[in-house]
Amino acid sequence: MTFIPLQQESNRLNIFEKRESNVRSYCRSFPEIFHRAKGSIVYSDSGREYIDFLAGAGALNYGHNNDYIKEKVISYLDSDAIAHSLDMYTVAKKDFIEKFSESVLIPKNLDYQIQFCGPTGTNAVEAALKLAKKIKKRTGIFSFMGAYHGMTLGSLSVSGNIGMRLGGMVTANNVTFMPYPYGFMETFDTITFIESVLNDVNSGIEKPAAIIFETVQAEGGVIVAPIEWMQRLRTLCDEHDILLICDDIQVGCGRTGAFFSFERANIVPDMVVLSKSISGYGFPMSLLLIKPEFDTWEPGEHTGTFRGNQLAFVAGTAALEYRKIINLEHEVKVKEFFLKNFLTDEIASISENIKIRGIGMIWGIDLMNFGGAVFAKEIASRCFEMGLIIERVGRNDTVIKLLPPLTIEMSILQKGCSIIKEAFYNCMNK
């Protein structure tokens, strides 16, 4: 393995410092030039290799350059088939809709219309909010403390991070943030609180068009909503004529085990937002699933130039085939068992102040009461030095988030976890 001297490394990165906007983010935590990736390993042009516990922030559930999906994409490109089509009918779109229906919707007894939105998840969130207000003829939205739904104006308005909103001069106008079952709120009946707000004519809060929620607040610190809480939320929305929108952008597509993260609660949201790994290969793609009775759009009322990404349709179709071939849901359950045991036995045992949360293949190590943000940053940085890409999330970035590809080999998963454990002891004993 070839390592490049520090000065030479700085020179390699100089063009980014000189020309790329100051808004760049991930590269500050992972200051390498990456040029190749396969499965769960990313390679830099300096000769180093890294285990990937970030997976494109959840966009690479099937790993980097998955052979099965790649073959389908290359074959499609070689045929000079349609690459971009706005929202016109194409073979690639037909194949995706048919495969999504027969392998996901029909077996789960779900009846949704599929709206192809712009290239990223925030586009689909915007569509959901806009449609909900149109349907109910109300301007308000309820969201939750700790929520993250995207970086465009509407999505920011329903995201809890005040600093992010202030950056775009975005206020929470017509958005009310309700308590999520986390921290001291875990012993507080948040659903009863929402119910009382809706029933109190003097609450000062009007009935919203919709409630948007995440079954797992990923960027919020890997906070898993209890099943009963989700069920009661669904009932509350039904009783008060409020639409329920599930943001499944990061924890959908099998991340929690089942294809949709809300399946474990046996509920059916009125709308579901999908993006990230829905394309299977990291291609830009987002969907809004809408119950048929709520699909009240007029033709062309909500559009987007890149809602016809044919490569995403091809890769997304292949991904749905691949997940069945390898029995992906079972794979996730096996790795969930390992992660839960490892983090409980090897990391949480270090101190009672370290909290472990997670489900499926998304787990968080909460260090808020064990060194806080400074220590969490030291851990993530040390992991990177030892060959592991892992990020920090949650309030003040105090949570180390594990988000490996769902297809990661068990030996590599174990090695990545061993690096985390070693990083803890290195940072604690320096």
C-alpha positions in Angstrom: 0.0 0.0 0.0 1.4 3.4 -1.0 1.1 6.4 1.3 1.5 9.9 0.1 3.4 12.4 2.2 1.3 15.1 4.0 2.6 18.0 1.8 1.9 16.1 -1.4 -1.5 15.1 -0.1 -2.3 18.8 0.6 -1.3 19.7 -3.0 -3.6 17.0 -4.4 -6.5 18.5 -2.5 -5.6 22.1 -3.4 -7.9 22.3 -6.5 -10.9 21.6 -4.3 -9.9 24.2 -1.8 -9.3 26.7 -4.6 -12.4 26.1 -6.8 -15.1 24.2 -4.9 -17.7 26.0 -2.9 -17.3 26.4 0.8 -20.5 24.5 1.2 -18.8 21.2 0.7 -19.3 18.9 3.7 -18.4 15.2 3.7 -15.0 15.8 2.1 -14.0 17.8 5.2 -14.4 14.7 7.4 -13.0 12.3 4.8 -10.1 14.3 3.1 -9.2 11.8 0.4 -9.6 11.6 -3.4 -11.6 8.5 -4.1 -11.6 6.9 -7.5 -12.9 3.3 -7.3 -15.3 1.3 -5.2 -16.6 -2.2 -5.0 -19.1 -3.7 -2.7 -18.4 -2.2 0.7 -14.9 -1.0 0.0 -13.9 2.4 -1.3 -10.4 3.0 -2.8 -8.5 6.2 -2.9 -6.0 7.2 -5.6 -3.3 7.3 -2.9 -3.4 3.5 -2.5 -5.6 3.3 0.6 -8.8 1.3 1.0 -11.7 2.1 3.3 -14.6 0.1 4.7 -17.7 2.1 3.9 -20.1 2.5 6.8 -21.7 5.6 5.2 -23.0 4.0 1.9 -23.9 7.2 0.2 -25.9 8.3 3.2 -28.2 5.3 2.5 -28.1 5.6 -1.3 -26.0 2.4 -1.7 -28.0 -0.3 0.1 -26.8 -2.8 -2.5 -23.1 -1.7 -2.3 -20.9 0.0 -4.8 -21.0 -1.2 -8.4 -23.2 -4.2 -7.7 -22.4 -6.7 -10.5 -26.0 -7.7 -11.1 -27.3 -4.2 -11.4 -24.3 -2.9 -13.3 -24.7 -5.6 -16.0 -28.3 -4.4 -16.6 -27.3 -0.8 -16.8 -24.4 -1.4 -19.2 -26.6 -3.5 -21.4 -29.2 -0.8 -21.5 -26.6 1.9 -22.4 -25.1 -0.4 -25.1 -28.5 -0.6 -26.8 -28.7 3.2 -27.3 -32.0 3.1 -25.4 -33.7 6.3 -24.1 -31.6 8.0 -21.4 -33.9 11.0 -20.6 -37.6 11.3 -21.3 -39.2 13.9 -19.0 -42.4 11.9 -18.0 -43.1 10.3 -21.3 -43.8 6.6 -21.5 -40.7 4.4 -22.0 -39.9 0.7 -21.8 -37.6 1.3 -18.8 -40.4 3.1 -16.9 -42.9 0.4 -17.7 -40.6 -2.3 -16.5 -39.9 -0.5 -13.3 -43.6 0.1 -12.5 -44.5 -3.5 -13.3 -41.6 -4.9 -11.1 -42.3 -2.5 -8.2 -46.0 -3.4 -8.3 -45.5 -7.2 -8.5 -42.6 -7.5 -6.1 -43.5 -4.8 -3.5 -47.0 -3.3 -3.6 -49.1 -6.3 -4.5 -47.5 -8.8 -2.1 -47.9 -6.3 0.7 -51.5 -5.5 -0.3 -50.6 -1.8 -0.8 -52.5 0.3 -3.3 -50.5 3.4 -4.2 -50.2 5.6 -7.3 -46.5 6.3 -8.2 -45.4 9.9 -8.8 -42.0 10.3 -10.2 -40.5 13.4 -8.8 -37.2 15.3 -9.3 -33.8 13.6 -8.7 -33.6 13.8 -4.9 -35.7 13.0 -1.9 -36.4 16.6 -1.0 -38.2 16.9 -4.3 -40.6 14.2 -3.3 -41.1 15.8 0.1 -42.0 19.0 -1.5 -44.5 17.3 -3.7 -46.1 15.5 -0.7 -46.5 18.8 1.3 -47.9 20.6 -1.7 -50.4 17.8 -2.5 -51.5 17.5 1.1 -52.3 21.2 1.3 -54.2 21.0 -2.0 -56.3 18.0 -0.8 -57.2 19.3 2.7 -57.3 23.0 1.8 -55.3 23.7 4.9 -51.9 25.4 5.1 -50.5 23.8 8.3 -48.2 20.8 8.7 -47.2 19.0 11.8 -43.6 17.7 12.0 -41.5 16.4 14.8 -38.6 17.6 16.9 -35.4 16.1 15.6 -36.8 15.6 12.1 -34.8 15.9 8.9 -36.6 16.0 5.5 -34.3 17.8 3.1 -32.7 21.1 2.2 -35.1 22.8 -0.2 -37.4 25.5 1.3 -40.5 23.4 2.1 -38.5 20.4 3.3 -36.3 22.7 5.5 -39.5 24.2 7.0 -40.5 20.8 8.4 -36.9 19.9 9.5 -36.0 20.5 13.2 -32.5 21.8 12.9 -32.8 25.6 13.4 -29.3 26.2 12.2 -30.0 24.6 8.8 -33.2 26.7 8.4 -31.6 29.9 9.3 -28.9 29.4 6.6 -31.7 29.8 4.0 -33.7 32.3 6.0 -36.4 29.6 6.3 -38.9 29.9 9.1 -41.2 27.2 10.3 -44.2 29.2 9.0 -47.3 27.1 9.2 -45.3 24.2 10.6 -45.8 23.0 14.2 -43.1 20.7 15.7 -44.5 18.1 18.0 -42.4 16.0 20.5 -40.9 12.8 19.2 -40.6 9.9 21.6 -37.0 10.5 22.6 -35.1 11.5 25.7 -37.4 12.7 28.5 -40.3 12.4 25.9 -39.9 8.6 26.0 -41.9 8.7 29.3 -44.2 11.4 28.1 -47.3 10.5 26.1 -46.6 12.5 23.0 -49.7 11.2 21.1 -52.0 12.2 23.9 -50.3 15.6 23.8 -51.0 16.0 20.0 -54.5 14.9 20.6 -55.1 17.5 23.3 -53.6 20.2 21.0 -56.1 19.3 18.3 -59.1 19.1 20.6 -58.3 22.3 22.5 -60.0 25.3 20.8 -57.7 27.6 22.8 -54.4 25.8 21.9 -53.7 28.4 19.2 -52.7 25.6 16.8 -54.9 24.9 13.8 -55.5 21.5 12.4 -52.8 20.6 9.8 -53.3 19.2 6.4 -50.8 16.5 7.2 -48.3 15.0 9.7 -45.0 14.1 8.3 -42.8 11.6 10.2 -39.8 9.2 10.0 -40.1 5.8 11.6 -36.4 6.2 12.4 -35.0 9.6 12.8 -31.7 8.9 11.1 -30.0 12.3 10.9 -31.8 13.1 14.1 -29.6 10.6 16.0 -30.9 7.1 15.0 -34.0 7.3 17.1 -36.4 4.4 16.5 -40.1 5.1 16.9 -42.0 2.5 19.0 -44.6 0.4 17.1 -47.5 1.4 19.4 -46.6 5.0 18.9 -46.8 4.7 15.1 -50.1 2.8 15.4 -51.6 5.5 17.6 -50.3 8.2 15.2 -52.1 6.5 12.3 -55.3 6.3 14.4 -55.0 10.0 15.4 -54.7 11.1 11.8 -57.8 9.0 10.8 -59.9 10.5 13.6 -58.9 14.1 12.8 -59.0 13.9 9.0 -55.2 14.5 8.7 -53.0 12.9 6.1 -50.1 10.8 7.3 -46.9 11.2 5.3 -44.0 8.7 5.9 -40.6 9.9 4.9 -38.8 6.6 4.1 -36.0 8.2 2.2 -33.1 6.9 4.3 -34.6 3.9 6.1 -36.7 2.5 3.4 -35.7 0.0 0.6 -34.9 -2.7 3.2 -32.7 -0.7 5.6 -34.8 -1.8 8.6 -35.4 -5.3 7.3 -38.8 -5.1 5.4 -38.9 -3.0 2.2 -40.8 -0.2 4.0 -39.8 0.8 7.5 -43.4 1.2 8.6 -44.4 -2.4 7.9 -43.3 -3.5 11.4 -46.2 -1.3 12.8 -48.7 -2.8 10.4 -49.9 0.7 9.3 -50.4 2.2 5.9 -49.5 5.9 5.4 -51.5 8.0 3.0 -48.3 9.0 1.2 -44.8 7.5 1.3 -41.6 9.3 0.2 -38.8 7.2 -1.3 -35.4 8.1 -2.7 -31.7 7.2 -2.1 -31.6 3.4 -2.6 -34.8 3.1 -4.7 -32.6 3.4 -7.8 -30.4 0.6 -6.6 -27.1 2.1 -7.9 -26.9 5.5 -6.5 -28.6 7.2 -9.5 -30.7 10.2 -8.7 -34.4 9.1 -8.3 -37.3 9.9 -6.0 -40.9 8.6 -5.7 -44.0 9.8 -4.0 -46.5 7.0 -3.3 -50.0 8.2 -3.0 -53.2 6.4 -2.1 -55.4 6.6 -5.2 -58.1 8.7 -3.6 -55.6 11.4 -2.9 -54.0 11.5 -6.3 -55.8 14.8 -7.2 -53.1 16.4 -9.3 -54.0 18.1 -12.5 -51.8 17.1 -15.4 -48.5 19.1 -15.2 -49.4 20.6 -11.9 -46.1 19.4 -10.4 -43.3 18.7 -12.7 -39.5 18.3 -12.9 -37.0 18.0 -15.8 -35.2 14.9 -14.4 -38.2 12.9 -13.3 -37.5 10.6 -16.3 -34.1 9.2 -15.3 -34.1 6.0 -17.4 -30.9 4.6 -15.9 -32.5 4.9 -12.5 -35.5 2.9 -13.7 -33.3 0.2 -15.2 -31.1 0.0 -12.0 -34.1 0.2 -9.8 -35.8 -2.7 -11.6 -32.6 -4.8 -11.3 -32.3 -4.0 -7.6 -35.8 -5.3 -6.9 -34.8 -8.5 -8.8 -31.5 -8.8 -6.9 -33.0 -8.4 -3.4 -35.2 -11.4 -4.1 -32.4 -13.5 -5.6 -30.3 -13.1 -2.4 -33.1 -13.0 0.1 -32.0 -9.6 1.3 -34.5 -9.3 4.1 -33.0 -12.4 5.8 -29.5 -11.0 5.2 -30.4 -7.8 7.1 -31.8 -9.8 10.0 -28.6 -11.8 10.4 -26.5 -8.7 10.3 -28.8 -6.8 12.6 -28.4 -9.6 15.2 -24.6 -9.3 15.0 -24.6 -5.4 15.2 -26.9 -5.3 18.1 -24.9 -7.8 20.1 -21.5 -6.3 19.2 -22.5 -2.8 20.1 -24.2 -3.9 23.3 -21.3 -6.2 24.4 -18.3 -4.3 23.2 -19.2 -0.6 23.1 -22.0 0.0 25.5 -20.2 -2.0 28.1 -17.4 0.6 28.2 -19.7 3.0 30.1 -23.3 3.2 31.2 -23.3 6.7 29.7 -23.0 5.3 26.2 -26.4 4.6 24.6 -27.0 2.2 21.7 -30.0 2.6 19.4 -30.9 1.0 16.1 -32.8 -1.5 14.0 -31.9 -3.5 10.9 -28.8 -2.1 9.4 -28.9 1.4 10.9 -27.4 1.8 14.4 -26.2 4.7 16.5 -23.7 5.1 19.3 -24.9 8.0 21.4 -22.0 9.8 23.1 -23.9 12.8 24.4 -23.1 11.9 28.0 -19.7 10.3 27.3 -17.4 13.0 25.9 -20.1 14.7 23.7 -19.4 16.2 20.3 -15.7 16.5 20.8 -15.2 12.9 21.6 -17.6 11.7 18.9 -15.5 13.7 16.3 -12.3 12.1 17.7 -13.8 8.7 17.3 -15.0 9.2 13.7 -11.6 10.8 12.7 -9.7 7.9 14.3 -11.9 5.4 12.4 -11.1 7.1 9.2 -7.3 7.0 9.9 -7.7 3.3 10.4 -9.7 2.7 7.2 -13.3 3.1 8.1 -15.7 5.8 6.7 -18.3 6.6 9.4 -20.3 9.8 10.1 -21.7 11.6 13.1 -25.4 12.7 13.4 -27.9 13.8 16.0 -28.1 16.8 18.2 -24.6 18.5 18.1 -23.3 15.5 16.1 -22.9 13.4 19.2 -24.0 10.1 17.7 -21.8 7.8 15.6 -24.0 6.3 12.9 -23.4 2.9 11.4 -24.9 2.7 7.9 -23.1 0.0 5.9 -24.4 -1.5 2.6 -27.0 -4.1 3.3 -25.0 -6.5 1.2 -21.7 -6.1 3.1 -19.8 -9.4 3.7 -20.0 -10.5 7.4 -16.2 -10.6 7.6 -15.9 -6.9 6.5 -18.8 -5.9 8.8 -16.9 -7.5 11.7 -13.7 -5.8 10.7 -15.4 -2.4 10.5 -16.9 -2.9 14.0 -13.4 -3.9 15.3 -12.1 -0.6 14.0 -14.7 1.2 16.0 -13.9 -0.6 19.1 -10.1 0.1 18.7 -10.9 3.7 18.0 -12.7 4.0 21.3 -9.8 2.6 23.3 -7.2 4.7 21.3 -9.1 7.9 22.0 -9.8 7.1 25.6 -6.2 6.2 26.4 -4.3 8.9 24.4 
